[in-house]
Amino acid sequence: MSIRKKVLAANWKLNLAKEGIGEFSRGIRQRQDGDIELVVAPPFPYLRDLVVESSGEGRPFTVAAQNCSDEESGAFTGEVAPGMIAGVGARYVIVGHSERRTLFGETDEMIGRKLDRARAAGLVPIFCIGESEELRDQGKTLETLRRQIDAALSTAGGDFGWLIVAYEPVWAIGTGKNATPEEVRGAHQAIEGFVAPHLAGGAFSVLYGGSVKPSNAAELASIDEVDGFLVGGASLAVDTCLGIYDPMRG
Ligand code: PEP
């Protein structure tokens, strides 16, 4: 079942110095009204700092990791287990971002194992899917989304309680190019149909990502099938982050 819970997820990638965290959280704290879940995904070393910044009165945001291991423990140098991420107080984890797929060789099956591990650790996964420009040009967008969903979710199996799916056309990430509202609506409707049979009735939300910024957020946010955004570049500064957040309030 798709649920219309609004989420704005900020993916800081390999950016932002630790000193920027206080300014960011102060700016967000002044504006947050609780209707929209703002999720911040910093580099691993800042996870705990963000959890501490976000605690206390009026919890301004929740915290996500940008990746996790598909193993829970063992001789896997450099890996971070979902249980460790949950242990520092993060609630979400981004899984299968296109940069992980293309730059670090993550397969659909590995992503499925990560989803399974993340769920077992009590994290809500933000499961990223999206077609390359080449596949889009071949008219294979929906076929690609279906394949990514089927492969990962049949590996992971079962109910997630709540799963967030992020539709991120690869050609739109960090490029300034956007899918049109019609393309976004069509893809999100298809994704709902592809995901639902895997989840045994569990709830899910579908976010859009790819060069979302204050100037296009209102139009994209007005699409019924869009439950929020996963944002990279524009999430690094409080002003642009709030410039996307505000139109989501409707
Ligand atoms: C992303 O990396 O998930 C993303 C959507 O980046 P950007 O907003 O910069 O396109």
Residues whose N, C-alpha, C, O or C-beta is under 5 A from the ligand:
A	BS01	PEP	N11 A172 I173 G174 T175 G209 G210 S211 V212 L230 V231 G232 G233 A234
